[in-house]
Amino acid sequence: MAAARSPGERELRGQEGGMNQRAMSLRMPEPMATQLAAIARTVGVPISEFVRQAIENHMALTLAEEGFKERMKQRMDEDREVLKDFGFED
């Protein structure tokens, strides 16, 4: 059974205040899909929950990387400039 998540973890997963979810498709090599299914069954969770947890963990590690937030802010600032060039922002 999955451990209880902190409010920050629930917010990261988009579960704070409700269950807003988006369906997505994921393609992977057949051997990886077979291994994923076997591991999820062994852990006792649906494949979708196993994948959500793996993505959540990877996102948390990425957000904690040194310099990541600065790189993300820089990218968003650059995108904002492009929007201004196209006249979408003042």
N, C-alpha and C positions, 0 to 999 in steps of 0.2 A: 504494500500500500504506500502511496506517495506521502511524503512528509508535508505537514502544514506549511504554507508559504507566507512570508512576511508581506505586509502591504506593498512594499517596494517591488517584491517579486511578482505579486499579482498584477501590479500596474504594468510591469515589463511585459507580462503575458497578455495584457489587455483585458483582464478580468475584474479590475476594480469597478465596482458599481454595476456589474452585470456581465452577461456572457456574450458580448459582441464578438462574433467570430467571422472569419473569412475563409472560405474553402479555397484550397490551392492544390495544384497538381505537382507531383514530384516524379521525375524520371531518374532511374538508376540502373546500373547493370544488373542482370538477372541474379548473378551470384550474391551481390550485395543485398538484393531484396530478399533472397532466401535466408541469408544470415540474419538480416534485420528481423524477419518474422520469427525465426527460431529464438533469437535473444529476447524479443518482446514477450513471446509465449513463456519463456523460462522465468522472466522477471514477473510475469503475471499482469501485464498491462496491454491494452490495445496498441497496435503499431502506431496509430496516430498520436497517442499519448507519449509513447517512447520518443517519437520524432520531435514532438513539441518540447519535451524535456531536454533533448539533445540541443535543439536550436536555442532554447532559453539559456542553457549553460554556455553555449558558444557566444551568444550575444553578451552575456554578463562578462565573460573573459575578455571579449573584444572591447567592451566599454571600459574595462579596468586597465587596458594596455596603456602604457606611458605614451602620451602624445596623441592618443586617438581622438579625444574630445576636441583638441585644437585642430587636428586635421579635418574633422567633421565640420567644425565651425567655419574653417577656411573654405571648404567645398561649398557649404551653404551660402557663404558670402559671395563666392564666385557665381553661383547659380542665381542669386539675387541680382547681380550685375547684368547677367544675361537677360533676365526678365525686364530689367529697366531698359536695356537696349531694344527689346521688342515692344516696349511701351506698356507692359503689363503692370508696372509699379512706378510710382512717382519718385 
